[in-house]
Amino acid sequence: MIKKYLMTPGPTQIPPEVLLAGAQPIVHHRTAAYSAIFSRVLENLKHVYQTENDVLCFTSSGTGAMESAVVNLLSPGDEVLIASCGKFGERWRDLAGVYGLVHDYLEFEWGRPVEPEDIEKALRSSANYKAVFVTHSETSTGAVNDMQAIGAIVEDSDAVLVADSISGMGSAELKTDAWQVDVVVAGSQKALMTPPGLAFASVSDKAWAMAERSKLPKYYFDWRKARKALAAADPQTPYTPAVSLIAGLDAALALIREEGLEKLFHRHRVMGRACREAVKAMGLELFSPDDDRSSSVTAVRVPEKIDDKQLRRLTRDKYGVQLAGGQGPISGKIFRVGHCGYYNYSDIVVALSAMELALRELGFQVDPGAGTARAEQIFGEEGI
Amino acid sequence: MIKKYLMTPGPTQIPPEVLLAGAQPIVHHRTAAYSAIFSRVLENLKHVYQTENDVLCFTSSGTGAMESAVVNLLSPGDEVLIASCGKFGERWRDLAGVYGLVHDYLEFEWGRPVEPEDIEKALRSSANYKAVFVTHSETSTGAVNDMQAIGAIVEDSDAVLVADSISGMGSAELKTDAWQVDVVVAGSQKALMTPPGLAFASVSDKAWAMAERSKLPKYYFDWRKARKALAAADPQTPYTPAVSLIAGLDAALALIREEGLEKLFHRHRVMGRACREAVKAMGLELFSPDDDRSSSVTAVRVPEKIDDKQLRRLTRDKYGVQLAGGQGPISGKIFRVGHCGYYNYSDIVVALSAMELALRELGFQVDPGAGTARAEQIFGEEGI
């Protein structure tokens, strides 16, 4: 009998309330009954986003909403700046390439955050950037970028600031309006505690003004059509939405409202800190930055002589704990513990325990409970 | 106590097995466990599609998969032919416009099918068409086009034939390979008995050859990336799929396999015929063609002096039966009964009964049971 703990940074565990809400009979999407649910979802999304901007909703993975930002803001040949510190930063570059944008690419070491000063320098060197693309929470490394600092820099330029907060929204705080982030992309399947399939983009007035002039082709991801459908007396989407996922998201956002944003972000910050401290106490080396922003994912270097795949297979198949591996150039070199969403101290303790058991089994020297003991200290200090 | 009957042509009713499969804990999408489910889904989709071609799977509405066909097959300035007989035929034209294609638009009266001969004439008049876009099942009117005849015509040209079978796949038979339909687009939320959020596109060798040369920009809907992910030892999608909907679809396709394609299409054909005959017996006029292909949707003209919205509000709020209205230029002039998917004789009888009750209440002269009696005759004759 193996109990399963999905500890990956997306998809994540789903609360039973959300699973059951998604299993209700379908409500037709062109009815007032659906619009009542959808309106509540939009209002609660704005609350988590900490924004008064429109939040548009697409049936797609987060990548779809990223593409929507590119094709709705820009025109062929536009110049953009991309600051990247991992796999998902590279995605902005790939999108810019596909759509014929002139793009400057600031590349930072994987496992480190972006340096806001470098963005400032780049913006000073050219007045032509129409947009700056940044990853808020870099799922591939655990690094979370300082959007407040970056927002303050980009605000003074003509460029719009676009952030991928797919694994950040709801776990690593992002104050969309206060920090002047024009477009924030998120997805249902991380801290929003809903199955994958929905993606979101908030759009500021500055971004709407740019969208009005955009000439790149778009249809399914057309923001203006989405805004028009939202503005109806009964808010809708232009195309059939994933009704059952919207119903699930409605239940998930109700749980978030009940917890409150302060406790929500505190819980994630504490889980991140407990995880990082425990990893160090186990004699492992962190890959993600050891700062309090890293509250969505903890990335850990695979110790020498340990095979990453063997380790993760053992934690999963024997101990029920599914961890994530490394992606791209760091495949095999790190493993990741996701803790964004429906997670609390208990999941962290189980994940650490499985890591200890499996590592010992593979010959790595770690005292039983070294990590869990340290995590308990943190939970005791910080409250859970 | 009102029992609810969703009788719209998408979203449709969902079998409890499918709802519960979608409510299971999330299986991570980069695991062999997920690929086992996904492989089975792909194999069963091919069975319903009656194809050996690749079937690509996207997390989006059906419109997303339609857009994928345009951007993956074509290059700016390519000439295409569009044959339209309703709202969803217009969507091909809109997509062609957005992507800068030179498009000839054959428009047929709403409520009538496309004339294959006109496609033949157009193909004879120009050898430059790269693609022919047709709606298989025109959800807005109930018309189902003769894809066998159209396939035989387009086969002899250099153009690929692309069909929107979003409301047809699994209810109005389409023999993808035998009828030489190069690309067939479908969605999860109609006859495939799954909540909305998944869309599919089958791709023939002729279409792949064209896709290799296509220059329109694409990212999220990139077919070649999707094919590469499918070809892995553990088949995947390039981006996080809607895992819970895939689990639901797996359960739905198992039900379809259990029923068998012959019974599946017989059931739909009989529901369509029973609905049409009953509507006529009630003294109403059909809007959808009165032919055996019209097995997904029955469209009915709203009688004079009856207000469409009032009628549908009454069937829904008092009798629990949700019907669909008309779209675009025929809004208010027709209503539609959807019967593609998880429907059988019992739903048809209830829908007809609600129509009779509501129509009588609104002053329309119809004998109680006139429609249901006629439907029962058909079910008796044809078997259910």
Interface residues (C-beta under 8 A of the other chain):
Chain A: K4 L6 T8 G10 P11 T12 Q13 I14 L19 L20 G22 A23 Q24 P25 I26 H28 H29 T31 T59 S60 S61 G62 T63 G64 E67 D94 L95 V98 Y99 G100 G187 Q189 P195 P196 G197 L216 P217 K218 Y219 Y220 F221 Y239 T240 P241 A242 V243 S244 L245 Q322
Chain B: K4 L6 T8 G10 P11 T12 Q13 I14 L19 L20 G22 A23 Q24 P25 I26 H28 H29 T31 T59 S60 S61 G62 T63 G64 E67 D94 L95 V98 Y99 G100 G187 Q189 P195 P196 G197 L216 P217 K218 Y219 Y220 F221 Y239 T240 P241 A242 V243 S244 L245 Q322
